[in-house]
Amino acid sequence: MASSTVQAEPRGGVLVLQSLVKKYGSVTAVDDIALTVESGTYCCVLGPSGCGKTSTLRMIAGHEDVSGGDITLDGRSIAGLPPAQRSTAMMFQNYALFPHLDCTDNVAFPLKMRGAAKEQRRRQALDMLDMVQMSDYAKRRPAQLSGGQQQRVALARALIVQPKLLLLDEPLSALDPYLRTAMRAELKALQRELGISFIHVTHSQEEAMALSDLIVVMNNGRIEQSGSPQQLFNRPASEFVAKFIGGHNIISLDNARGCVRSDRMSYTAGGNSTVKSVEYLGRDVRVSVDSGHGPITITARESEFNSQPCQPGDAITLHWDQADVHHFDRQASH
């Protein structure tokens, strides 16, 4: 999609959420959250259904009213502004393309709403279609496009207004796994080329880990933890984060709760733990275990597993290094 992977200079768009609250009647969907997203950041907001991530995105976009707190972009409060005056653009989950318009007119539509002359908006629309490698499809309507092609058109339409901040609501969820992986790489390359911040809501841990400079994990309307993918994976702040990010085993030692990465655990034959299942994943083998520490998963390299294979029902002993135990900063949220 993008012609270069060179990092562009960040161009505006420092987003700050200050004590942000969203209530729907007596239900609090977003509960007093605070967050700063620096300019030029790819930020993924991650969490289970109902955690408040989409409500947060829609408040930033101006599609939901703010119940409390403030939203600033480059130091200017945008919480009370209509969407068109926020220097933001939003790409919706279902792409929301107009079925009766061709790709060029779909992309040009935001400029038409702003009163731009027809030739100007068509010229800019064609430039945007070229940027997302859709020039050859300029005269096609959405029904004549694949899901990935529709996504590119929706992305071009969002970017034509030259926003400081692009908001994406689960943009890859409708794509098949192969295309999702390909589009993921293209989104990241495009973000780096443009130099603007992307705020990307997803429920996919893998997607967030692959794309993000900054991951924000939400639970029950609050931010459980924010940081780089490496920080969240290696130092989850709570049991919830460790479980949701995945790849960790929760253990209790000396009345303290902590976790150990599944790829840092090993086993030997014989003992008081029992192999529950074995899943061959190609490069890795996942061994699920019933143990005195609760359910445990071991992720072994294929060669390691082949040197000491096991099968469901086998008795084994678990091993890990104490240096690989991470103790949580706080208790899990409920």
Residue, then its C-alpha position, 0 to 999 in steps of 0.5 A: m500500500a505505502s510506497s516507502t517504509v521510511q519514518a516520516e516526521p510526526r506532524g501534529g496530533v498529541l492526544v490527551l484524555q483527561s479523566l474521561v468518562k462515558k455513561y449510558g444512563s446508570v451504566t458507566a462504560v468509560d470510567d475516569i481514564a487518562l492517557t497521552v498518545e504522542s504524535g506519530t504513534y501507532c496506538c492499539v486499544l485492546g480489550p474484551s467486548g464491553c470494556g469501553k474501547t469503542s466508546t472511547l474511540r467514538m468520543i475521540a471522533g465526536h460520535e459520542d458525547v463526553s459525560g465527564g473529563d476532556i479530550t485535547l489534541d495539540g493542547r486544544s480541547i475538542a470534546g465539544l466540537p463536531p467531528a468535522q472540526r476535530s482534525t480527526a478522521m474515522m474509518f468504520q468497522n463496516y467501511a460505510l462506503f456509499p454503494h451508488l458511488d464509484c471509488t473516486d466519488n466515495v473518496a472525494f465525498p468528505l471534500k464535497m461536504r466541505g465545499a471543495a470544487k469538483e475538479q479539486r476533490r476528484r484530483q485529490a481523490l485520485d491521488m489518494l487512490d494511488m497512494v493505497q494502490m487502488s487507481d486501477y479501480a477508480k471507476r468501480r463501485p463497492a460491490q465490485l470490490s473485494g473486502g481488502q479493496q473496500q478497506r483501502v478505499a475507506l482508508a483513502r476516504a478517511l485520509i483525504v481530509q489530512p487528519k492529525l489523528l486517524l481512528l480505526d474501529e476494528p478495521l481488519s476484523a472482516l478480512d480472512p486471516y491471510l489478508r488480515t496479516a498482509m493488510r496489517a503490515e500495510l497499515k503500519a507502513l502507511q502510518r510510518e510514511l504519513g507520520i500521523s497517529f493511528i488509534h486502532v481499536t481491536h480485540s486481537q492480541e496478535e494484531a495489537m502486538a504486531l502493530s503497536d508502538l503503544i498498547v492500551v489494555m482496557n477492562n471494565g471501563r478502565i485502563e489496566q495498563s499501557g505501554s509498549p508491546q514488550q513492556l506489556f508482554n514481559r511485565p504485565a501489571s495485573e493478572f488480567v493483562a497477563k491472561f488477556i495478552g496471552g502466552h503466560n501462566i498464572i502461578s501462586l508462590d509463597n502467597a504471592r501471584g505472578c506469571v511465567r511465560s509459557d515459552r520459559m517453562s519446560y518439563t521432564a518425564g514423571g511427576n505429579s502433573t498430567v499432560k492434558s493435550v498436545e497441539y502441533l503448531g508447526r514451529d512450536v508445540r503447545v502442551s497443556v498441563d493439569s498441575g498443582h499450580g492450576p492450568i499450565t501451558i508449555t510452548a516448546r520448540e518442535s525440536e525440543f518436543n521431539s527430543q522429549p515427546c509426551q502425550p495426553g495422560d503422561a505424568i510430568t514434572l514442570h520446571w522454570d527459572q525463578a528469574d523468569v517469574h514476574h510478580f504483578d504490580r497489583q491484583a487482578s481487576h474483577 
